[in-house]
Amino acid sequence: MRLLHLSDTHNLHKQLTDLPAADIIIHSGDLSMAGTENEVIDFIEWFGALDYQYKIFIAGNHDFCLDGKAPARIQKFLPENCFYLYASGIEIEGLWFWGIPYFISYELRMEKYLHDLESIPCNTDVLISHRPPLGILDNANNTFFGCPDLLQKVLNIRPHYHLFGHIHDAYGIEKSVYTTFSNAALVDEKYRLLNKPSVFDI
């Protein structure tokens, strides 16, 4: 099965043409810029119409209007092969995908965020988060912006892939013994669409 990973498109999704073929396309957050409902609806219409067998997306810190909304509320607006994950998962052809968003409000509701991290199942094959784990593709201006609790969870459950974005300057792929990490932020720090999505076989 082939995975196509992209992140941090910030309302520039319609400029993406000739996306690579894959079985599943995954967007790991910051699909909008201002976080308005109109922006999110525009993304969902575009994403839902893409010609992929399965589609998965989560929310990032820019996607304000999705904060607190239950996955079921969003899911009813999506095609049957498209899934919005919010501290929730989906099994596809024997593989378990789990999504963890990252909202600004988590800084005020840290207990909620830590609970969401703890909820990640041990059998997760592909972990999708917006924020990176600490020390892995999370460096910008000599500062590490990743999450130490997320790193510990990843080290414990050892997913095959951990897909994220958030830190535009840290775009890239890094591999450990157990996990391949992908920061697929497509824009740079000036919000220019410069990077390419990542493709993986699992």
N, C-alpha and C positions, 0 to 999 in steps of 0.2 A: 504494500500500500504506500502511495506517495503522498507526502504532506507538503503543502505550500504555506509558508508562514510570512505574514506581514504585520506591521504594527505602526502606530503613530503616523497615520496618513493625514490627520488634521484637516479634514474637509477637502482634500485634494484627490480623493479616490477616483473621480471621473477622469483624471489625467492618466490613470494607470491603464495602459493598453498592452496587448500582447502578453498578458500574464502567462507564466508557464503552466503546462498541463499538470494536473495532479488529481488524486481521488478526493482529497479533503483540503479545503482552503481554511486557514485559521488566522483571525485577526486578534491581536492581543492588546487592544485598547488604544485610546486617544484617536477614535475615529472622527471626532468633531474638533472644532477649535473653541467655540464659545459655549459648547454644551447645551445648545438649545434643542427643543423638540424637533424643530424643522430640520436642523442639521442631521439629527439622528435618524429621522424618517427618510431623509434623502439618502443617507448611507444604507439603511436597511433595504430600501427599494433597489438600490444598485447592487448590493451584496446578494440579496435574494434572487436576483435575475442572472447572476453569474452561472456559467455552465460548468459546475462542479457537482460531483455526486453528493457530497456532504459539505456543509459550511458551518463554521463555529466562530463566534466572536464573544469577547468580554468587554467590559468598560474600563476606561482609564481615568486619570484624575481630571482630564478636561471634559469628560462626558457627564457633566453635573446632573442633567435631567434624569439619568438612570439611577442615581443614588437612592437606595431604599426601595426601589421597585422590584417586586418579586419576579423571578424568571417567568413564571406562568403568565403574568400580565403582559410581558413583552412577547412571549412565545406565540400567543394567539394571533399576532400580526405577521408571523413569519411563515414561509413555506415549510412543508413537512420535513424537508431535508436540511433545514437551517436551524441552528440551536444557539440560544443566548445562555451563557453559563454565568452564574453569580453564586459563588461558593456552592457549586453544584456540578454534576457530571453527567456524562452520556456514554453509553457503551456502543461502539460502532464496529461491527465485524470482529468481535472478540477483543477489541482494544478499549481501554478505559481512559477517557479524556476528562480532566477536571479543571475548572476555571475559577480563578480568584481575581476579582477586580481590585482596583486601588483608587479610592476616593479621598479627597482632601478631608472629608469628615472623619476618616479613620484616625486622624491625629487627635481628634477630640473623643473618639469612641474606640480607644486602643483595645479595650477588652473585646469588642466586636471583631476587630481585625484579627486579633490573636486566636479567637475562637474559630474564625473562618480558616485560619491556617491549620489549626488542630483538626479541623474536619476533613482535611485532605486524606482520602483513603490510602492505605499502604499498597494497594494493588494498582495504583495509578500508573499508566504507561506513558501518557503525555500530560504534563502539567503545564497549564497556561496561566500566567500571571501578567499583570502590567508592570509591576515593580520588579527589578532584578534581585537576585540574592546578593548578599554582601560579598564584594570582592570579585565578582564575576561579571564582566561586561557592564560595569556600573560606574566607571570612572569618568569624570568630567572636571577639567580645571584642577587636576590633582586632588580631587575629593571623591570618596566612595559614597555613593548614594543608595546602595543596595540594603536589603533588610536582613539582619542577622538571624532573626527567627525563621524567616523563609529559607535561608541557607541551611539551618539546622534541620528543618523539615525535609528538605530535598536530600540531604546527606543520609537521613534516616530511611526514607522510602525508596530512594534510588530509581526515579522514573527513567525511562529510556531517553526521553526528551523533556527539556524544560524550555518553554517558549515565552518570551517577554519582550519588552521594549523600554519606553519611558526615558531612558538616558540616550538622547540622540547621538551624542559624540562617541558612544560606546558600541555602535553598530558592529556586529561581527558574530563569529561562531567560535565556541571553545568546547573542548572535549575533556572529560575526565574518564576514569576507568569505567564508571557505570552510566554516566549521563552526558548527552550532548546538549549544550546550552546555546540558545540562539537569541540574540538581540536583533530584531528585524525592524528597528525604527527606520522608516523610509525617508524621513526628512532630517536635515541637519539642524543645528541650533538656531539658524536663521529661517527655519521652516521652508527650506528649499527642498524639493523632491529630487534627491540625488541617489539614493540607495536602491538596491534591487531586493525583492523578496528572496527568502531562502527556501530551498527544496531539499527534502529528506525522504529516504525510503525506510519504512519500518516493517 
